[in-house]
Amino acid sequence: MFRTRRDLADGREILYFDAEPVRRDAGDGRDLPAVVTRSQLRFDPLLDEWVVVAAHRQTRTFLPPADQCPLCPSRPGRPTEVPEADYQVVVFENRFPSLATDVDRDVPPAAPGNPLAELRPGSGRCEVVCFTSEHNRVFAELGPDRARLVVDVWAERTAELSTLEGVEQVFCFENHGEEIGVTLSHPHGQIYAYPFLPPRVAKVLGSVRRYRGATGRDLFADVLEAERSGPRVVAANEHWTAFVPAAARWPYEVQLFPTRRVPDLPALDDAERDALAEVYLDVLGRFAHRFDTPMPYIASWNQAPVHEGREEWWLHLQLFSLRRAPGKLKYLAGSESGMGAFITDTNPEDVADQLRAVVLP
């Protein structure tokens, strides 16, 4: 993999990643105002969780037509976020970030009127990852070579962002489909470098520790061993297993685990990265062809925290869709949104059968 670093007109960093050396000299001639980030972290003492307040994001780009897509390559008279006329995989700092390294650090100690609601600067980093220059392509159609390049990019960015001061968690993810809330239809994902442990990671880490204290065993290993020989496996190879979890929350949900315990994507070796691209494309293809139209989905990489609990973590991916049937979505209504108690409309074993039965093109 070959990396080329350049700057955009407003000083943001852009990184080109290519499978072979490519000259990347195009400059960004746009007249852009400076990026201003006013993010804050506010602590919820009842839930013991941090909330990111990023009101400046209200003006971010929202569903532009294809010929105005800011993630496509630039062309004469039509400059975009990517100055080059073509690219393979590109990463750049988000122009409307939730978290930023140059955020205003002069914040009061607490929210107005509530000394228990601690305030902190919204420091961190948010990056956009464009998987291909082709606007109408999707990840499931990238092919193994490009998918492997994306895996390498995720790993490279995870390693680099983990070195930033104050970063506690690096989260690679893809939102796919307008139903999910995607505001740009070009095939892309994002990477967040959080200055705190997100609630899911903290909760899973607590469960792993309690299980080890009660049994002396590894919860991740026991879950994976049970699922690998169970009825919910969707796809597998020597290095990876994709299965519908026994207590799936979403109508269609698959988790991908590597056979070998590793904390994060940078720790995967070459064979494991090749095998990941194979299984991931297989499962994405099943999501795309389960119904008459492709399912919207979220792909969420659960990596080890940067500092705490790395030796206890097992890398895994959550891939899930809120589509429960043709033309029908699962809405997070009263129980899910109000109480955090999920009620699922599908049976995990049936979902696994349906995904296995999908005939891939």
N, C-alpha and C positions, 0 to 999 in steps of 0.2 A: 504494500500500500504506500502511495506517495502523497504527501501533504504539502499544500502550498498556502501560505498565509498572506492575506492582503487586508487593507482597511477600506471600509465604506466611507462615503462622503461625510458622514457625521461622526466618524471616528470608531464606529463599531467594528469588531473583528469579523472577518469572513474567512473560512477555511475550505479549500477544495481538496477532495480526496479522490484519487484515481488509482486504478489497478496497474497502470503503467505511467511512466513520466509524461506529463503534458505541460506545455508552456502556458502559464496563466498570467497574462500581463494586462488584461483589460482593466481600465480604471473606472471609478464611479464618478461621473460628471454631474450628478444631480446636485441641486442646491437644497440641502436638507437642513432644517433647524436641529439644534442639539437635542439629544434625547434627555428628557426630564422625568425622573422616577421619584414618586413620592410615597413609596410603599412603607407600610408599618406592619410590625407584628403586634398583635394584641392577644393577651392571654385570657382564656376562659377558665376561671378558677373552679367552676362547677364540673366541667368536663376534663380539666387538667390537659387542655389542648391549646395550641397556638392557632390563630386565625390571621391570614394575610389580608390586609386592607390595601387595595390597589385601585383607588377610584379613578386614576388617570387612564385606566384601560377602557373606559367607556367609549373613547373615540377611536378605538382600533378598527382596522379594515374589516368589513363585514360582507361576505359573499359577493365579491366583485364578479362581473362577467369574465368568461375565459380569456377574452382578448385583453383584459386589464389585470390579469393575475400577477401579483408581485413576486411570485416564486418561480415563474418561468424565466428562462434566460433572456437577457436583454437583446433587443434588436434595434436597428436604426430608427430613431425617432421614438422609441418606446423603452426607456431605461427601467429596470426593475431592481429588486434587492440583490440580484445576481448579475454583476457586470458582464460576465463571459457570455459568448454566443451559444455555448453548450456546456454541459457538465455531467459528471457521473453522480457523485454524492457531494453535497455542499452543506456546510454548517455555518450559521452566523448568529450573532447576538440578536435576540428579539428586539424589535423597535418599540414594542409596547410590553415591557417585561413586568412580571409580578414581583420579581426580585432582581437586584442589580448590585454590582460591586461599588458603584459610585453613588449610591443612594444617600439622601440627606441623613446624617447621623445625629443631628441635633433634635432629638425628640424628648418630650417630657417623660418622667418615670412611669406615669400611669395615665389611663384614659380620663378625660374630664369627669370629675365627680365620683370616681370609683378607684380608690387606691389599690384594690385587689386586682384590677385589670392592668397588669404590667404592660408597658410599651417598650418595644425595641425597634431599631432600624430594620427595614426590610432588606437586609443585605443577603447576597447570594448571586445566582446567575441563571438566566433563562435563555436557552438556545433553540433555534429551529433547525431541523435536520431534513433536507430535501432528498428523497430517495432516488429520484430520477428527474431529468429535465423534461420528460414527456408528461404533459398535463393530464392526459386522459388515461394514464396507466395506474394500476394499483399494486400494492405490495405483493399480492398473491400472483401477479403476472411478471414479477421482476426476473425470475430465473435464478438458479443456484449461485452463479458467479456474482451477480449484483447483490443478492441477499447476503452472501458471505461478506462482501465489501461493507455493507451496512452494519453487520455484526462487528466487524473490525473497527468501524467508526464509533459505534456505541462503546466498545471497550476502550478505545483511545481517549474519547471524551470523558468517560467515567474516571479513568486514571488521572487525567489532567485536572478535572474539576475537583477531584478529591483532595488536591493539594492547596486549594484556595483557603485562605484564613477564614475560620468560622463555619465552614461547610461540614454538616453532619450526615447528609444523605444525598446521594445522586440517583435521580429517578429518570429513566428513559421510558418514553411511552408514545403511543400513537392513538389519536382519536380519528376514527374513520367513519364517515357518513354524516349527513346533515342532521339526522335524528339524534346523534350524539351531541350536537352543538358545534360541529366544525364550522369555522367561519371562512376557511380557505379550502377549496376543493382539490388543489394540487396535492399529489401524494407526498406527505411529509409527516414527521413526528416532532417531538420536542424532548428537551432534557432540562430538568430543574435541578439546581443545586441548592438544597434547603439548608438553612442555618439551625434546624431543629430536627428531631426525629418525628416523622409523620405518625399519626395515631395508629395506622395499621402496623407499621414496623415495630413500634413500641409494644403494641398488644401481642403480636406474634412472639417477640423476644421474651416477653413475660411468660407466655404459655410454655415456650421451650424450656425456660429455667424452672418453672414449677414442675413440669413433667420429669425433668432430670432429677430434681430434688426428691420427687416421690418414687421414681422407679429406677433411677440410675441410668436410664436409657436416653437415646436421642429421638425426640419427637419427629423431626423431619425424616430421619432414616426409617422410623417405624411406619409413618404415613406412606412414604414412597414404596416401601417393601410390600405393604398391604395392597396398594393400588396397582402396582405392576402385575400382580397375579390375580386381580379382581375383574369384575365384569364391565368396568367403565373405561378401559383403555381404548383410545381412539386411534392412536398411531404410536409407533415405537421403532427404535433402532438400537444399535449397540450402546450408544451414549446418551440417548434421551428417551423419555416416556411422556406422552401426552394423554391425559385422562380427564374425565369429568369428575370433579370432586364429589364425594359421597353426600356432602351437605352443601351442594352448589346453591348459591344465592340467586344467580341470574338465570333466565330461561335457557340460554345456551352459554355454558362456561367450560373452559378447558384450562388445565394447568399443565405446564411443561417443566419437568425436572430433569437435570442431568443425572446420570447414574453415579458419577463421582461427586462427592461433596466439594464444592468450590464456593467462596463467598460472593463472587461477583463476576461480571463478564470478562474483565481483564485476566482473570485466573484461568479461563478456558484455554486449552491447548488447540493446536491446529485441527486435529481430528475431531475434537468436540465442537469446534466452530463450524466445520463442514457439515457435521451431523445435525447441528442445530438448524442450519439453513434448510436442510432436507426436510426435517420434521415440521418446522414452522411453516414452510410453503405448503406442505401437505394439509396441515390443519386449516390454514387460511383458505385453501382451495375448497375445503369442505364447508366452511362458513359461507363462502361465496356461492356455492351451488346447492345448499340445503333447500332453499326456496326458489321461487321463480325470479327473484332479484337478490343481489348480494346483501348479506346481513351487515348492518352497521355494527361496529365493534370498538372496544377499547383494548389495547395491548399494553400491559402494565408490568414492567420489569421490577421484581422485588429483589433488590441487591442488599448486601450487608451494609450496615452503617459504616461510615468512614472510620470511626474510632471505636465505638462501643460494640461488644458482642460479635466481632468478626469471626472469631474461632467457633462460634455457636451457630452461625447462619448457614443456610443452604440456598443458593441461588435458585430462583424459579420465576416463571412467567405466568401471569393471569391473562387469559384472553376471554373476553365475555361480550355478549350482545344482549340488548334489551328487547330484541324482537322475539316474541313468543309464538307467533303464527303468521302466515301471510297477511300483510296489512294490519297487524296488531302488535302494539308495543307494550312492554311491561313498564308501567309508570310507578315511580317511587312515591306512593301516596301516604296516607296517614300513618300506617304502622312502620313503614320503612323510613320515611322522612322525619316523622315525629318522634318515634321511639327507637329507631335503628334496628327494628326487628323485621327481618326479611320474611316474606311469604312468597314462595315460588309457585309458579303456575305449571311447571313441568317436572317430570320425574327424571332424576339423574341417569338411571339405568336406561330409560327409554331414549333420552337424548344421546347417550353414547351409541346405542343401536342405530339411531337415525344418522348420526355423523359417520359411522363406519360404513353405512349402506350407500353413502353418496358416491356416485360414479364420477371420478375426476376426468376432465377432458385430456 
